[in-house]
Amino acid sequence: MAVVVNLKNPEEEKVLIAFLESLNYDYLTTSDVPELTHDQQQEVLLREKAFAEGKTSSRSWEEIKKELERVYS
């Protein structure tokens, strides 16, 4: 399950994080999530468009793992 909270100020963030930590909850903040560069965003959009138009297909995770093992082994 995911919950998105839009905080109004840094103090609210401190209070919320303290509360989550007191309950031993796992959470991510926007600073924990890497941001894509403009070029990376454009690449994702192009690939998504190509997939939607049927110009490319998905691959199984097993196929991807084999390719990565071949490249990085």
PQR file of N, CA, C, O and H, with PARSE charges and radii, in Angstrom:
ATOM      1  N   MET A   1       0.845  -1.169   0.000 -0.4000 1.5000
ATOM      2  CA  MET A   1       0.000   0.000   0.000 -0.0000 2.0000
ATOM      3  C   MET A   1       0.892   1.234   0.000  0.5500 1.7000
ATOM      4  O   MET A   1       1.965   1.229   0.603 -0.5500 1.4000
ATOM      5  N   ALA A   2       0.455   2.272  -0.665 -0.4000 1.5000
ATOM      6  CA  ALA A   2       1.195   3.529  -0.710 -0.0000 2.0000
ATOM      7  C   ALA A   2       0.286   4.670  -0.291  0.5500 1.7000
ATOM      8  O   ALA A   2      -0.910   4.673  -0.582 -0.5500 1.4000
ATOM      9  H   ALA A   2      -0.416   2.276  -1.155  0.4000 1.0000
ATOM     10  N   VAL A   3       0.876   5.638   0.397 -0.4000 1.5000
ATOM     11  CA  VAL A   3       0.156   6.837   0.819 -0.0000 2.0000
ATOM     12  C   VAL A   3       1.023   8.030   0.433  0.5500 1.7000
ATOM     13  O   VAL A   3       2.221   8.045   0.716 -0.5500 1.4000
ATOM     14  H   VAL A   3       1.847   5.635   0.633  0.4000 1.0000
ATOM     15  N   VAL A   4       0.433   9.016  -0.202 -0.4000 1.5000
ATOM     16  CA  VAL A   4       1.157  10.233  -0.562 -0.0000 2.0000
ATOM     17  C   VAL A   4       0.649  11.358   0.331  0.5500 1.7000
ATOM     18  O   VAL A   4      -0.556  11.570   0.468 -0.5500 1.4000
ATOM     19  H   VAL A   4      -0.540   9.004  -0.431  0.4000 1.0000
ATOM     20  N   VAL A   5       1.592  12.070   0.931 -0.4000 1.5000
ATOM     21  CA  VAL A   5       1.245  13.175   1.820 -0.0000 2.0000
ATOM     22  C   VAL A   5       1.943  14.425   1.318  0.5500 1.7000
ATOM     23  O   VAL A   5       3.163  14.428   1.152 -0.5500 1.4000
ATOM     24  H   VAL A   5       2.571  11.898   0.819  0.4000 1.0000
ATOM     25  N   ASN A   6       1.196  15.474   1.078 -0.4000 1.5000
ATOM     26  CA  ASN A   6       1.773  16.759   0.680 -0.0000 2.0000
ATOM     27  C   ASN A   6       1.827  17.657   1.916  0.5500 1.7000
ATOM     28  O   ASN A   6       0.809  18.151   2.401 -0.5500 1.4000
ATOM     29  H   ASN A   6       0.205  15.471   1.213  0.4000 1.0000
ATOM     30  N   LEU A   7       3.032  17.846   2.395 -0.4000 1.5000
ATOM     31  CA  LEU A   7       3.225  18.639   3.609 -0.0000 2.0000
ATOM     32  C   LEU A   7       3.343  20.117   3.275  0.5500 1.7000
ATOM     33  O   LEU A   7       3.758  20.499   2.181 -0.5500 1.4000
ATOM     34  H   LEU A   7       3.858  17.445   2.001  0.4000 1.0000
ATOM     35  N   LYS A   8       2.969  20.930   4.239 -0.4000 1.5000
ATOM     36  CA  LYS A   8       2.954  22.374   4.014 -0.0000 2.0000
ATOM     37  C   LYS A   8       4.222  23.080   4.470  0.5500 1.7000
ATOM     38  O   LYS A   8       4.524  24.184   4.017 -0.5500 1.4000
ATOM     39  H   LYS A   8       2.632  20.620   5.128  0.4000 1.0000
ATOM     40  N   ASN A   9       4.970  22.432   5.379 -0.4000 1.5000
ATOM     41  CA  ASN A   9       6.194  23.070   5.856 -0.0000 2.0000
ATOM     42  C   ASN A   9       7.134  22.012   6.442  0.5500 1.7000
ATOM     43  O   ASN A   9       6.711  20.889   6.716 -0.5500 1.4000
ATOM     44  H   ASN A   9       4.724  21.536   5.748  0.4000 1.0000
ATOM     45  N   PRO A  10       8.415  22.371   6.636 -0.5600 1.5000
ATOM     46  CA  PRO A  10       9.399  21.413   7.145  0.2800 2.0000
ATOM     47  C   PRO A  10       9.063  20.861   8.530  0.5500 1.7000
ATOM     48  O   PRO A  10       9.423  19.728   8.849 -0.5500 1.4000
ATOM     49  N   GLU A  11       8.384  21.646   9.342 -0.4000 1.5000
ATOM     50  CA  GLU A  11       8.033  21.176  10.695 -0.0000 2.0000
ATOM     51  C   GLU A  11       7.069  19.991  10.612  0.5500 1.7000
ATOM     52  O   GLU A  11       7.210  19.025  11.361 -0.5500 1.4000
ATOM     53  H   GLU A  11       8.092  22.566   9.082  0.4000 1.0000
ATOM     54  N   GLU A  12       6.104  20.061   9.716 -0.4000 1.5000
ATOM     55  CA  GLU A  12       5.170  18.940   9.533 -0.0000 2.0000
ATOM     56  C   GLU A  12       5.921  17.685   9.109  0.5500 1.7000
ATOM     57  O   GLU A  12       5.595  16.582   9.548 -0.5500 1.4000
ATOM     58  H   GLU A  12       5.990  20.846   9.107  0.4000 1.0000
ATOM     59  N   GLU A  13       6.925  17.855   8.255 -0.4000 1.5000
ATOM     60  CA  GLU A  13       7.718  16.705   7.816 -0.0000 2.0000
ATOM     61  C   GLU A  13       8.438  16.066   9.003  0.5500 1.7000
ATOM     62  O   GLU A  13       8.445  14.843   9.140 -0.5500 1.4000
ATOM     63  H   GLU A  13       7.189  18.751   7.899  0.4000 1.0000
ATOM     64  N   LYS A  14       9.039  16.884   9.852 -0.4000 1.5000
ATOM     65  CA  LYS A  14       9.738  16.356  11.035 -0.0000 2.0000
ATOM     66  C   LYS A  14       8.787  15.582  11.938  0.5500 1.7000
ATOM     67  O   LYS A  14       9.135  14.511  12.436 -0.5500 1.4000
ATOM     68  H   LYS A  14       9.034  17.878   9.741  0.4000 1.0000
ATOM     69  N   VAL A  15       7.594  16.114  12.150 -0.4000 1.5000
ATOM     70  CA  VAL A  15       6.611  15.458  13.017 -0.0000 2.0000
ATOM     71  C   VAL A  15       6.165  14.131  12.406  0.5500 1.7000
ATOM     72  O   VAL A  15       6.086  13.118  13.101 -0.5500 1.4000
ATOM     73  H   VAL A  15       7.311  16.984  11.746  0.4000 1.0000
ATOM     74  N   LEU A  16       5.876  14.140  11.112 -0.4000 1.5000
ATOM     75  CA  LEU A  16       5.417  12.924  10.450 -0.0000 2.0000
ATOM     76  C   LEU A  16       6.500  11.851  10.460  0.5500 1.7000
ATOM     77  O   LEU A  16       6.212  10.686  10.733 -0.5500 1.4000
ATOM     78  H   LEU A  16       5.940  14.963  10.548  0.4000 1.0000
ATOM     79  N   ILE A  17       7.736  12.230  10.167 -0.4000 1.5000
ATOM     80  CA  ILE A  17       8.832  11.258  10.172 -0.0000 2.0000
ATOM     81  C   ILE A  17       9.045  10.692  11.569  0.5500 1.7000
ATOM     82  O   ILE A  17       9.264   9.490  11.717 -0.5500 1.4000
ATOM     83  H   ILE A  17       7.969  13.177   9.945  0.4000 1.0000
ATOM     84  N   ALA A  18       8.985  11.521  12.577 -0.4000 1.5000
ATOM     85  CA  ALA A  18       9.124  11.035  13.960 -0.0000 2.0000
ATOM     86  C   ALA A  18       8.017  10.044  14.290  0.5500 1.7000
ATOM     87  O   ALA A  18       8.265   9.024  14.934 -0.5500 1.4000
ATOM     88  H   ALA A  18       8.806  12.497  12.456  0.4000 1.0000
ATOM     89  N   PHE A  19       6.795  10.339  13.853 -0.4000 1.5000
ATOM     90  CA  PHE A  19       5.669   9.433  14.095 -0.0000 2.0000
ATOM     91  C   PHE A  19       5.892   8.091  13.391  0.5500 1.7000
ATOM     92  O   PHE A  19       5.719   7.035  13.999 -0.5500 1.4000
ATOM     93  H   PHE A  19       6.594  11.167  13.330  0.4000 1.0000
ATOM     94  N   LEU A  20       6.271   8.133  12.122 -0.4000 1.5000
ATOM     95  CA  LEU A  20       6.496   6.896  11.376 -0.0000 2.0000
ATOM     96  C   LEU A  20       7.617   6.070  11.990  0.5500 1.7000
ATOM     97  O   LEU A  20       7.514   4.847  12.085 -0.5500 1.4000
ATOM     98  H   LEU A  20       6.412   8.992  11.628  0.4000 1.0000
ATOM     99  N   GLU A  21       8.675   6.731  12.402 -0.4000 1.5000
ATOM    100  CA  GLU A  21       9.783   6.020  13.028 -0.0000 2.0000
ATOM    101  C   GLU A  21       9.394   5.443  14.379  0.5500 1.7000
ATOM    102  O   GLU A  21       9.871   4.371  14.754 -0.5500 1.4000
ATOM    103  H   GLU A  21       8.759   7.724  12.325  0.4000 1.0000
ATOM    104  N   SER A  22       8.531   6.140  15.119 -0.4000 1.5000
ATOM    105  CA  SER A  22       8.104   5.622  16.428 -0.0000 2.0000
ATOM    106  C   SER A  22       7.311   4.330  16.283  0.5500 1.7000
ATOM    107  O   SER A  22       7.292   3.503  17.194 -0.5500 1.4000
ATOM    108  H   SER A  22       8.144   7.010  14.814  0.4000 1.0000
ATOM    109  N   LEU A  23       6.658   4.157  15.138 -0.4000 1.5000
ATOM    110  CA  LEU A  23       5.895   2.932  14.862 -0.0000 2.0000
ATOM    111  C   LEU A  23       6.697   1.918  14.055  0.5500 1.7000
ATOM    112  O   LEU A  23       6.190   0.860  13.685 -0.5500 1.4000
ATOM    113  H   LEU A  23       6.674   4.829  14.397  0.4000 1.0000
ATOM    114  N   ASN A  24       7.970   2.259  13.786 -0.4000 1.5000
ATOM    115  CA  ASN A  24       8.870   1.395  13.027 -0.0000 2.0000
ATOM    116  C   ASN A  24       8.346   1.121  11.615  0.5500 1.7000
ATOM    117  O   ASN A  24       8.505   0.015  11.097 -0.5500 1.4000
ATOM    118  H   ASN A  24       8.382   3.119  14.087  0.4000 1.0000
ATOM    119  N   TYR A  25       7.727   2.118  10.999 -0.4000 1.5000
ATOM    120  CA  TYR A  25       7.218   2.002   9.629 -0.0000 2.0000
ATOM    121  C   TYR A  25       8.345   2.278   8.634  0.5500 1.7000
ATOM    122  O   TYR A  25       9.235   3.086   8.898 -0.5500 1.4000
ATOM    123  H   TYR A  25       7.597   3.016  11.420  0.4000 1.0000
ATOM    124  N   ASP A  26       8.296   1.607   7.505 -0.4000 1.5000
ATOM    125  CA  ASP A  26       9.191   1.898   6.395 -0.0000 2.0000
ATOM    126  C   ASP A  26       8.561   3.020   5.568  0.5500 1.7000
ATOM    127  O   ASP A  26       7.348   3.029   5.359 -0.5500 1.4000
ATOM    128  H   ASP A  26       7.573   0.951   7.290  0.4000 1.0000
ATOM    129  N   TYR A  27       9.361   3.947   5.106 -0.4000 1.5000
ATOM    130  CA  TYR A  27       8.832   5.049   4.307 -0.0000 2.0000
ATOM    131  C   TYR A  27       9.922   5.582   3.381  0.5500 1.7000
ATOM    132  O   TYR A  27      11.110   5.359   3.615 -0.5500 1.4000
ATOM    133  H   TYR A  27      10.347   3.940   5.276  0.4000 1.0000
ATOM    134  N   LEU A  28       9.515   6.277   2.345 -0.4000 1.5000
ATOM    135  CA  LEU A  28      10.420   6.957   1.435 -0.0000 2.0000
ATOM    136  C   LEU A  28      10.057   8.429   1.404  0.5500 1.7000
ATOM    137  O   LEU A  28       8.882   8.794   1.462 -0.5500 1.4000
ATOM    138  H   LEU A  28       8.551   6.458   2.155  0.4000 1.0000
ATOM    139  N   THR A  29      11.061   9.257   1.313 -0.4000 1.5000
ATOM    140  CA  THR A  29      10.824  10.680   1.109 -0.0000 2.0000
ATOM    141  C   THR A  29      11.244  11.014  -0.322  0.5500 1.7000
ATOM    142  O   THR A  29      11.916  10.212  -0.971 -0.5500 1.4000
ATOM    143  H   THR A  29      12.015   8.960   1.266  0.4000 1.0000
ATOM    144  N   THR A  30      10.862  12.167  -0.807 -0.4000 1.5000
ATOM    145  CA  THR A  30      11.243  12.523  -2.169 -0.0000 2.0000
ATOM    146  C   THR A  30      12.751  12.584  -2.326  0.5500 1.7000
ATOM    147  O   THR A  30      13.257  12.395  -3.433 -0.5500 1.4000
ATOM    148  H   THR A  30      10.316  12.818  -0.279  0.4000 1.0000
ATOM    149  N   SER A  31      13.471  12.839  -1.268 -0.4000 1.5000
ATOM    150  CA  SER A  31      14.933  12.865  -1.362 -0.0000 2.0000
ATOM    151  C   SER A  31      15.513  11.459  -1.481  0.5500 1.7000
ATOM    152  O   SER A  31      16.678  11.311  -1.848 -0.5500 1.4000
ATOM    153  H   SER A  31      13.060  12.992  -0.370  0.4000 1.0000
ATOM    154  N   ASP A  32      14.720  10.413  -1.177 -0.4000 1.5000
ATOM    155  CA  ASP A  32      15.173   9.027  -1.306 -0.0000 2.0000
ATOM    156  C   ASP A  32      15.000   8.493  -2.714  0.5500 1.7000
ATOM    157  O   ASP A  32      15.582   7.465  -3.060 -0.5500 1.4000
ATOM    158  H   ASP A  32      13.773  10.534  -0.879  0.4000 1.0000
ATOM    159  N   VAL A  33      14.215   9.170  -3.529 -0.4000 1.5000
ATOM    160  CA  VAL A  33      13.887   8.699  -4.870 -0.0000 2.0000
ATOM    161  C   VAL A  33      14.739   9.458  -5.872  0.5500 1.7000
ATOM    162  O   VAL A  33      14.661  10.684  -5.955 -0.5500 1.4000
ATOM    163  H   VAL A  33      13.742  10.005  -3.248  0.4000 1.0000
ATOM    164  N   PRO A  34      15.558   8.731  -6.637 -0.5600 1.5000
ATOM    165  CA  PRO A  34      16.394   9.444  -7.610  0.2800 2.0000
ATOM    166  C   PRO A  34      15.535  10.088  -8.699  0.5500 1.7000
ATOM    167  O   PRO A  34      14.547   9.507  -9.149 -0.5500 1.4000
ATOM    168  N   GLU A  35      15.918  11.270  -9.107 -0.4000 1.5000
ATOM    169  CA  GLU A  35      15.181  11.968 -10.159 -0.0000 2.0000
ATOM    170  C   GLU A  35      15.843  11.716 -11.501  0.5500 1.7000
ATOM    171  O   GLU A  35      17.068  11.627 -11.592 -0.5500 1.4000
ATOM    172  H   GLU A  35      16.721  11.741  -8.741  0.4000 1.0000
ATOM    173  N   LEU A  36      15.032  11.602 -12.538 -0.4000 1.5000
ATOM    174  CA  LEU A  36      15.547  11.403 -13.879 -0.0000 2.0000
ATOM    175  C   LEU A  36      15.937  12.746 -14.488  0.5500 1.7000
ATOM    176  O   LEU A  36      15.298  13.768 -14.238 -0.5500 1.4000
ATOM    177  H   LEU A  36      14.038  11.674 -12.464  0.4000 1.0000
ATOM    178  N   THR A  37      16.995  12.724 -15.288 -0.4000 1.5000
ATOM    179  CA  THR A  37      17.361  13.926 -16.023 -0.0000 2.0000
ATOM    180  C   THR A  37      16.338  14.139 -17.139  0.5500 1.7000
ATOM    181  O   THR A  37      15.523  13.259 -17.417 -0.5500 1.4000
ATOM    182  H   THR A  37      17.514  11.894 -15.491  0.4000 1.0000
ATOM    183  N   HIS A  38      16.384  15.293 -17.765 -0.4000 1.5000
ATOM    184  CA  HIS A  38      15.467  15.569 -18.876 -0.0000 2.0000
ATOM    185  C   HIS A  38      15.652  14.540 -19.991  0.5500 1.7000
ATOM    186  O   HIS A  38      14.669  14.044 -20.541 -0.5500 1.4000
ATOM    187  H   HIS A  38      17.046  16.008 -17.538  0.4000 1.0000
ATOM    188  N   ASP A  39      16.907  14.215 -20.330 -0.4000 1.5000
ATOM    189  CA  ASP A  39      17.173  13.233 -21.381 -0.0000 2.0000
ATOM    190  C   ASP A  39      16.632  11.854 -21.008  0.5500 1.7000
ATOM    191  O   ASP A  39      16.090  11.150 -21.860 -0.5500 1.4000
ATOM    192  H   ASP A  39      17.705  14.619 -19.883  0.4000 1.0000
ATOM    193  N   GLN A  40      16.776  11.467 -19.746 -0.4000 1.5000
ATOM    194  CA  GLN A  40      16.244  10.178 -19.298 -0.0000 2.0000
ATOM    195  C   GLN A  40      14.722  10.156 -19.378  0.5500 1.7000
ATOM    196  O   GLN A  40      14.133   9.151 -19.775 -0.5500 1.4000
ATOM    197  H   GLN A  40      17.217  12.039 -19.054  0.4000 1.0000
ATOM    198  N   GLN A  41      14.087  11.262 -19.000 -0.4000 1.5000
ATOM    199  CA  GLN A  41      12.628  11.348 -19.100 -0.0000 2.0000
ATOM    200  C   GLN A  41      12.175  11.195 -20.545  0.5500 1.7000
ATOM    201  O   GLN A  41      11.203  10.492 -20.824 -0.5500 1.4000
ATOM    202  H   GLN A  41      14.566  12.079 -18.677  0.4000 1.0000
ATOM    203  N   GLN A  42      12.878  11.852 -21.466 -0.4000 1.5000
ATOM    204  CA  GLN A  42      12.524  11.762 -22.881 -0.0000 2.0000
ATOM    205  C   GLN A  42      12.700  10.341 -23.397  0.5500 1.7000
ATOM    206  O   GLN A  42      11.883   9.863 -24.184 -0.5500 1.4000
ATOM    207  H   GLN A  42      13.668  12.422 -21.240  0.4000 1.0000
ATOM    208  N   GLU A  43      13.751   9.666 -22.965 -0.4000 1.5000
ATOM    209  CA  GLU A  43      13.989   8.277 -23.371 -0.0000 2.0000
ATOM    210  C   GLU A  43      12.856   7.366 -22.893  0.5500 1.7000
ATOM    211  O   GLU A  43      12.390   6.511 -23.645 -0.5500 1.4000
ATOM    212  H   GLU A  43      14.415  10.055 -22.326  0.4000 1.0000
ATOM    213  N   VAL A  44      12.418   7.545 -21.662 -0.4000 1.5000
ATOM    214  CA  VAL A  44      11.313   6.757 -21.125 -0.0000 2.0000
ATOM    215  C   VAL A  44      10.046   7.003 -21.945  0.5500 1.7000
ATOM    216  O   VAL A  44       9.339   6.057 -22.293 -0.5500 1.4000
ATOM    217  H   VAL A  44      12.797   8.241 -21.052  0.4000 1.0000
ATOM    218  N   LEU A  45       9.760   8.263 -22.254 -0.4000 1.5000
ATOM    219  CA  LEU A  45       8.577   8.593 -23.039 -0.0000 2.0000
ATOM    220  C   LEU A  45       8.642   7.992 -24.444  0.5500 1.7000
ATOM    221  O   LEU A  45       7.636   7.487 -24.944 -0.5500 1.4000
ATOM    222  H   LEU A  45      10.335   9.031 -21.972  0.4000 1.0000
ATOM    223  N   LEU A  46       9.807   8.040 -25.082 -0.4000 1.5000
ATOM    224  CA  LEU A  46       9.956   7.448 -26.414 -0.0000 2.0000
ATOM    225  C   LEU A  46       9.754   5.940 -26.385  0.5500 1.7000
ATOM    226  O   LEU A  46       9.084   5.382 -27.254 -0.5500 1.4000
ATOM    227  H   LEU A  46      10.623   8.451 -24.675  0.4000 1.0000
ATOM    228  N   ARG A  47      10.331   5.283 -25.390 -0.4000 1.5000
ATOM    229  CA  ARG A  47      10.169   3.826 -25.281 -0.0000 2.0000
ATOM    230  C   ARG A  47       8.719   3.448 -24.990  0.5500 1.7000
ATOM    231  O   ARG A  47       8.199   2.474 -25.533 -0.5500 1.4000
ATOM    232  H   ARG A  47      10.875   5.737 -24.684  0.4000 1.0000
ATOM    233  N   GLU A  48       8.076   4.229 -24.127 -0.4000 1.5000
ATOM    234  CA  GLU A  48       6.674   3.965 -23.803 -0.0000 2.0000
ATOM    235  C   GLU A  48       5.794   4.128 -25.051  0.5500 1.7000
ATOM    236  O   GLU A  48       4.886   3.330 -25.285 -0.5500 1.4000
ATOM    237  H   GLU A  48       8.499   5.021 -23.685  0.4000 1.0000
ATOM    238  N   LYS A  49       6.069   5.157 -25.839 -0.4000 1.5000
ATOM    239  CA  LYS A  49       5.306   5.406 -27.066 -0.0000 2.0000
ATOM    240  C   LYS A  49       5.525   4.275 -28.070  0.5500 1.7000
ATOM    241  O   LYS A  49       4.571   3.793 -28.680 -0.5500 1.4000
ATOM    242  H   LYS A  49       6.807   5.805 -25.649  0.4000 1.0000
ATOM    243  N   ALA A  50       6.773   3.852 -28.241 -0.4000 1.5000
ATOM    244  CA  ALA A  50       7.083   2.762 -29.172 -0.0000 2.0000
ATOM    245  C   ALA A  50       6.373   1.478 -28.746  0.5500 1.7000
ATOM    246  O   ALA A  50       5.855   0.743 -29.586 -0.5500 1.4000
ATOM    247  H   ALA A  50       7.548   4.243 -27.746  0.4000 1.0000
ATOM    248  N   PHE A  51       6.350   1.215 -27.458 -0.4000 1.5000
ATOM    249  CA  PHE A  51       5.676   0.018 -26.947 -0.0000 2.0000
ATOM    250  C   PHE A  51       4.174   0.106 -27.202  0.5500 1.7000
ATOM    251  O   PHE A  51       3.559  -0.865 -27.640 -0.5500 1.4000
ATOM    252  H   PHE A  51       6.771   1.812 -26.775  0.4000 1.0000
ATOM    253  N   ALA A  52       3.585   1.268 -26.928 -0.4000 1.5000
ATOM    254  CA  ALA A  52       2.143   1.457 -27.124 -0.0000 2.0000
ATOM    255  C   ALA A  52       1.763   1.325 -28.598  0.5500 1.7000
ATOM    256  O   ALA A  52       0.664   0.870 -28.916 -0.5500 1.4000
ATOM    257  H   ALA A  52       4.084   2.058 -26.572  0.4000 1.0000
ATOM    258  N   GLU A  53       2.663   1.718 -29.494 -0.4000 1.5000
ATOM    259  CA  GLU A  53       2.396   1.633 -30.930 -0.0000 2.0000
ATOM    260  C   GLU A  53       2.735   0.259 -31.509  0.5500 1.7000
ATOM    261  O   GLU A  53       2.595   0.036 -32.712 -0.5500 1.4000
ATOM    262  H   GLU A  53       3.556   2.087 -29.235  0.4000 1.0000
ATOM    263  N   GLY A  54       3.181  -0.663 -30.648 -0.4000 1.5000
ATOM    264  CA  GLY A  54       3.492  -2.016 -31.111 -0.0000 2.0000
ATOM    265  C   GLY A  54       4.822  -2.132 -31.841  0.5500 1.7000
ATOM    266  O   GLY A  54       5.063  -3.124 -32.528 -0.5500 1.4000
ATOM    267  H   GLY A  54       3.295  -0.482 -29.672  0.4000 1.0000
ATOM    268  N   LYS A  55       5.681  -1.141 -31.703 -0.4000 1.5000
ATOM    269  CA  LYS A  55       6.977  -1.160 -32.390 -0.0000 2.0000
ATOM    270  C   LYS A  55       8.035  -1.924 -31.600  0.5500 1.7000
ATOM    271  O   LYS A  55       9.120  -2.196 -32.114 -0.5500 1.4000
ATOM    272  H   LYS A  55       5.485  -0.335 -31.144  0.4000 1.0000
ATOM    273  N   THR A  56       7.731  -2.261 -30.384 -0.4000 1.5000
ATOM    274  CA  THR A  56       8.640  -3.041 -29.544 -0.0000 2.0000
ATOM    275  C   THR A  56       7.791  -3.920 -28.641  0.5500 1.7000
ATOM    276  O   THR A  56       6.594  -3.684 -28.476 -0.5500 1.4000
ATOM    277  H   THR A  56       6.850  -2.039 -29.966  0.4000 1.0000
ATOM    278  N   SER A  57       8.405  -4.916 -28.068 -0.4000 1.5000
ATOM    279  CA  SER A  57       7.649  -5.815 -27.192 -0.0000 2.0000
ATOM    280  C   SER A  57       8.347  -5.943 -25.846  0.5500 1.7000
ATOM    281  O   SER A  57       9.503  -5.549 -25.691 -0.5500 1.4000
ATOM    282  H   SER A  57       9.378  -5.108 -28.202  0.4000 1.0000
ATOM    283  N   SER A  58       7.647  -6.486 -24.901 -0.4000 1.5000
ATOM    284  CA  SER A  58       8.243  -6.701 -23.584 -0.0000 2.0000
ATOM    285  C   SER A  58       9.049  -7.996 -23.615  0.5500 1.7000
ATOM    286  O   SER A  58       8.857  -8.849 -24.481 -0.5500 1.4000
ATOM    287  H   SER A  58       6.708  -6.807 -25.028  0.4000 1.0000
ATOM    288  N   ARG A  59       9.947  -8.118 -22.654 -0.4000 1.5000
ATOM    289  CA  ARG A  59      10.759  -9.332 -22.527 -0.0000 2.0000
ATOM    290  C   ARG A  59      10.569  -9.906 -21.140  0.5500 1.7000
ATOM    291  O   ARG A  59      10.227  -9.189 -20.200 -0.5500 1.4000
ATOM    292  H   ARG A  59      10.103  -7.425 -21.950  0.4000 1.0000
ATOM    293  N   SER A  60      10.791 -11.187 -21.020 -0.4000 1.5000
ATOM    294  CA  SER A  60      10.670 -11.824 -19.711 -0.0000 2.0000
ATOM    295  C   SER A  60      11.859 -11.436 -18.838  0.5500 1.7000
ATOM    296  O   SER A  60      12.929 -11.096 -19.343 -0.5500 1.4000
ATOM    297  H   SER A  60      11.070 -11.770 -21.784  0.4000 1.0000
ATOM    298  N   TRP A  61      11.661 -11.491 -17.536 -0.4000 1.5000
ATOM    299  CA  TRP A  61      12.737 -11.169 -16.606 -0.0000 2.0000
ATOM    300  C   TRP A  61      13.890 -12.154 -16.779  0.5500 1.7000
ATOM    301  O   TRP A  61      15.052 -11.769 -16.652 -0.5500 1.4000
ATOM    302  H   TRP A  61      10.792 -11.767 -17.126  0.4000 1.0000
ATOM    303  N   GLU A  62      13.587 -13.410 -17.066 -0.4000 1.5000
ATOM    304  CA  GLU A  62      14.642 -14.404 -17.270 -0.0000 2.0000
ATOM    305  C   GLU A  62      15.537 -14.020 -18.446  0.5500 1.7000
ATOM    306  O   GLU A  62      16.758 -14.154 -18.367 -0.5500 1.4000
ATOM    307  H   GLU A  62      12.642 -13.723 -17.169  0.4000 1.0000
ATOM    308  N   GLU A  63      14.936 -13.546 -19.533 -0.4000 1.5000
ATOM    309  CA  GLU A  63      15.705 -13.122 -20.702 -0.0000 2.0000
ATOM    310  C   GLU A  63      16.594 -11.929 -20.357  0.5500 1.7000
ATOM    311  O   GLU A  63      17.754 -11.878 -20.765 -0.5500 1.4000
ATOM    312  H   GLU A  63      13.944 -13.438 -19.597  0.4000 1.0000
ATOM    313  N   ILE A  64      16.063 -10.991 -19.623 -0.4000 1.5000
ATOM    314  CA  ILE A  64      16.831  -9.807 -19.223 -0.0000 2.0000
ATOM    315  C   ILE A  64      17.990 -10.201 -18.314  0.5500 1.7000
ATOM    316  O   ILE A  64      19.106  -9.709 -18.484 -0.5500 1.4000
ATOM    317  H   ILE A  64      15.121 -11.032 -19.291  0.4000 1.0000
ATOM    318  N   LYS A  65      17.736 -11.084 -17.351 -0.4000 1.5000
ATOM    319  CA  LYS A  65      18.796 -11.529 -16.436 -0.0000 2.0000
ATOM    320  C   LYS A  65      19.929 -12.206 -17.195  0.5500 1.7000
ATOM    321  O   LYS A  65      21.101 -11.962 -16.906 -0.5500 1.4000
ATOM    322  H   LYS A  65      16.829 -11.483 -17.213  0.4000 1.0000
ATOM    323  N   LYS A  66      19.590 -13.062 -18.170 -0.4000 1.5000
ATOM    324  CA  LYS A  66      20.625 -13.746 -18.951 -0.0000 2.0000
ATOM    325  C   LYS A  66      21.488 -12.736 -19.694  0.5500 1.7000
ATOM    326  O   LYS A  66      22.710 -12.874 -19.736 -0.5500 1.4000
ATOM    327  H   LYS A  66      18.638 -13.261 -18.405  0.4000 1.0000
ATOM    328  N   GLU A  67      20.858 -11.720 -20.281 -0.4000 1.5000
ATOM    329  CA  GLU A  67      21.609 -10.696 -21.002 -0.0000 2.0000
ATOM    330  C   GLU A  67      22.527  -9.927 -20.054  0.5500 1.7000
ATOM    331  O   GLU A  67      23.682  -9.665 -20.388 -0.5500 1.4000
ATOM    332  H   GLU A  67      19.865 -11.608 -20.247  0.4000 1.0000
ATOM    333  N   LEU A  68      22.017  -9.562 -18.871 -0.4000 1.5000
ATOM    334  CA  LEU A  68      22.840  -8.837 -17.900 -0.0000 2.0000
ATOM    335  C   LEU A  68      23.997  -9.691 -17.401  0.5500 1.7000
ATOM    336  O   LEU A  68      25.107  -9.191 -17.224 -0.5500 1.4000
ATOM    337  H   LEU A  68      21.078  -9.775 -18.600  0.4000 1.0000
ATOM    338  N   GLU A  69      23.745 -10.972 -17.174 -0.4000 1.5000
ATOM    339  CA  GLU A  69      24.821 -11.864 -16.721 -0.0000 2.0000
ATOM    340  C   GLU A  69      25.903 -11.992 -17.787  0.5500 1.7000
ATOM    341  O   GLU A  69      27.090 -12.052 -17.466 -0.5500 1.4000
ATOM    342  H   GLU A  69      22.843 -11.378 -17.317  0.4000 1.0000
ATOM    343  N   ARG A  70      25.499 -12.034 -19.038 -0.4000 1.5000
ATOM    344  CA  ARG A  70      26.444 -12.136 -20.141 -0.0000 2.0000
ATOM    345  C   ARG A  70      27.292 -10.858 -20.224  0.5500 1.7000
ATOM    346  O   ARG A  70      28.498 -10.932 -20.460 -0.5500 1.4000
ATOM    347  H   ARG A  70      24.535 -11.986 -19.298  0.4000 1.0000
ATOM    348  N   VAL A  71      26.675  -9.702 -20.032 -0.4000 1.5000
ATOM    349  CA  VAL A  71      27.383  -8.427 -20.147 -0.0000 2.0000
ATOM    350  C   VAL A  71      28.305  -8.197 -18.950  0.5500 1.7000
ATOM    351  O   VAL A  71      29.433  -7.735 -19.120 -0.5500 1.4000
ATOM    352  H   VAL A  71      25.695  -9.641 -19.840  0.4000 1.0000
ATOM    353  N   TYR A  72      27.832  -8.517 -17.736 -0.4000 1.5000
ATOM    354  CA  TYR A  72      28.578  -8.161 -16.520 -0.0000 2.0000
ATOM    355  C   TYR A  72      29.345  -9.320 -15.896  0.5500 1.7000
ATOM    356  O   TYR A  72      29.881  -9.172 -14.798 -0.5500 1.4000
ATOM    357  H   TYR A  72      26.916  -8.892 -17.598  0.4000 1.0000
ATOM    358  N   SER A  73      29.412 -10.446 -16.550 -0.4000 1.5000
ATOM    359  CA  SER A  73      30.173 -11.577 -15.981 -0.0000 2.0000
ATOM    360  C   SER A  73      31.536 -11.698 -16.609  0.5500 1.7000
ATOM    361  O   SER A  73      32.304 -12.591 -16.250 -0.5500 1.4000
ATOM    362  H   SER A  73      28.976 -10.567 -17.442  0.4000 1.0000
TER
END
